[in-house]
Amino acid sequence: MLDNNYFIRYLPLLIQVGVGIALAAVMVTLSHLLGKHKWTPAKNSPYECGITPTGDAQGRFSVKFYMVAMLFILFDVEAVFLYPWAVIARKLGMFGFWEMLVYIGLVLVGFFYIWKKGMIDWNKPERNEA
């Protein structure tokens, strides 16, 4: 039998979401209505700084920027797995401890690998393959 009070428990959540959406809508609407709409040549220029663009818009970036971003995500995910383990570490006992040591060891092997490859060494000159 379906309990009649089951969906009533979600009413505070629904009210909070509704208030949040209404507050965001009011702020955006008031900003649009009360804000200044004076257009200047600086605002209409292609860049905020007002400097005329020079060079090619299709310039190449070093792959190091993308590699560092991916490494950040990798080690950030590693840290996310450490938090739940730390919360229940006592319940897991020695098995959980050794399991996490293996996990941290694998992450450290990856870290030392990228360190030896020079991925996080910004002073190393890049090769120009032109």
C-alpha positions as CSV (number, residue, x, y, z in Angstrom):
1,M,0.0,0.0,0.0
2,L,1.3,3.4,-1.0
3,D,1.9,5.8,1.9
4,N,0.0,9.1,1.4
5,N,2.7,11.1,3.2
6,Y,5.6,9.8,0.9
7,F,5.6,12.8,-1.4
8,I,4.9,15.3,1.3
9,R,8.5,14.7,2.6
10,Y,9.8,16.2,-0.6
11,L,7.8,19.4,-0.3
12,P,10.5,21.4,1.5
13,L,12.9,20.5,-1.3
14,L,10.5,21.6,-3.9
15,I,9.8,24.9,-2.1
16,Q,13.6,25.5,-1.9
17,V,14.1,24.8,-5.6
18,G,11.2,27.1,-6.5
19,V,12.4,29.9,-4.3
20,G,15.9,29.6,-5.8
21,I,14.6,29.7,-9.4
22,A,12.3,32.6,-8.6
23,L,15.1,34.6,-6.9
24,A,17.4,34.0,-9.9
25,A,14.7,35.2,-12.3
26,V,14.0,38.3,-10.2
27,M,17.7,39.2,-10.0
28,V,18.1,38.8,-13.8
29,T,15.0,40.7,-14.6
30,L,15.8,43.6,-12.2
31,S,19.3,43.8,-13.6
32,H,17.9,44.1,-17.1
33,L,15.4,46.7,-16.1
34,L,17.5,48.8,-13.8
35,G,20.9,48.4,-15.4
36,K,22.5,51.0,-17.7
37,H,22.2,50.4,-21.4
38,K,24.6,53.0,-22.7
39,W,26.5,51.5,-25.6
40,T,30.0,52.9,-26.1
41,P,32.6,52.1,-28.8
42,A,34.7,50.3,-26.2
43,K,31.7,48.0,-25.4
44,N,31.2,47.3,-29.1
45,S,34.8,46.5,-29.8
46,P,35.7,42.8,-30.3
47,Y,37.6,42.5,-27.0
48,E,36.9,44.0,-23.6
49,C,40.3,45.6,-23.3
50,G,39.8,47.6,-26.5
51,I,43.1,46.6,-28.0
52,T,42.9,45.9,-31.7
53,P,43.6,42.1,-32.3
54,T,46.9,41.3,-33.9
55,G,48.2,38.0,-35.2
56,D,46.4,34.8,-36.2
57,A,43.3,33.8,-34.3
58,Q,44.1,30.2,-35.0
59,G,47.4,30.3,-33.1
60,R,48.8,27.0,-31.6
61,F,49.0,26.4,-27.9
62,S,51.5,24.1,-26.3
63,V,50.0,20.7,-25.5
64,K,51.4,21.1,-22.0
65,F,48.5,23.2,-21.0
66,Y,46.1,20.4,-21.9
67,M,48.2,17.8,-20.2
68,V,48.5,19.7,-17.0
69,A,44.7,20.1,-17.0
70,M,44.2,16.4,-17.5
71,L,46.7,15.6,-14.7
72,F,44.9,18.0,-12.4
73,I,41.6,16.2,-13.1
74,L,43.3,12.8,-12.6
75,F,44.7,13.7,-9.2
76,D,41.6,15.6,-8.2
77,V,39.6,12.4,-8.8
78,E,42.2,10.5,-6.8
79,A,41.6,12.9,-3.9
80,V,37.8,12.4,-4.2
81,F,38.3,8.7,-3.6
82,L,40.3,9.3,-0.5
83,Y,37.5,11.2,1.4
84,P,34.9,8.4,1.6
85,W,37.7,5.9,2.5
86,A,38.8,8.3,5.4
87,V,35.3,8.4,6.7
88,I,34.9,4.6,6.9
89,A,38.5,3.6,7.4
90,R,37.9,2.2,10.9
91,K,35.1,0.0,9.7
92,L,37.2,-1.4,6.9
93,G,40.0,-2.4,9.2
94,M,43.3,-3.6,8.0
95,F,41.9,-4.8,4.6
96,G,40.8,-1.3,3.8
97,F,44.1,0.1,4.9
98,W,46.1,-2.2,2.7
99,E,43.7,-1.7,-0.2
100,M,44.1,2.1,0.0
101,L,47.9,1.7,0.2
102,V,47.8,-0.2,-3.1
103,Y,45.6,2.5,-4.6
104,I,47.9,5.3,-3.4
105,G,50.9,3.3,-4.6
106,L,49.4,3.1,-8.1
107,V,48.7,6.8,-8.1
108,L,52.3,7.6,-7.0
109,V,53.6,5.3,-9.8
110,G,51.7,7.4,-12.3
111,F,52.9,10.6,-10.6
112,F,56.5,9.6,-10.8
113,Y,56.1,8.5,-14.4
114,I,54.8,11.9,-15.4
115,W,57.5,13.6,-13.4
116,K,60.2,11.6,-15.2
117,K,58.6,12.3,-18.5
118,G,58.9,16.1,-17.7
119,M,55.2,16.8,-18.0
120,I,55.3,19.1,-15.0
121,D,58.6,20.7,-15.6
122,W,57.9,24.2,-17.0
123,N,61.5,25.2,-17.4
124,K,62.2,22.5,-20.0
125,P,62.4,24.1,-23.5
126,E,59.9,22.8,-26.0
127,R,60.7,21.3,-29.4
128,N,59.6,23.3,-32.4
129,E,58.5,20.9,-35.1
130,A,58.0,23.3,-38.0
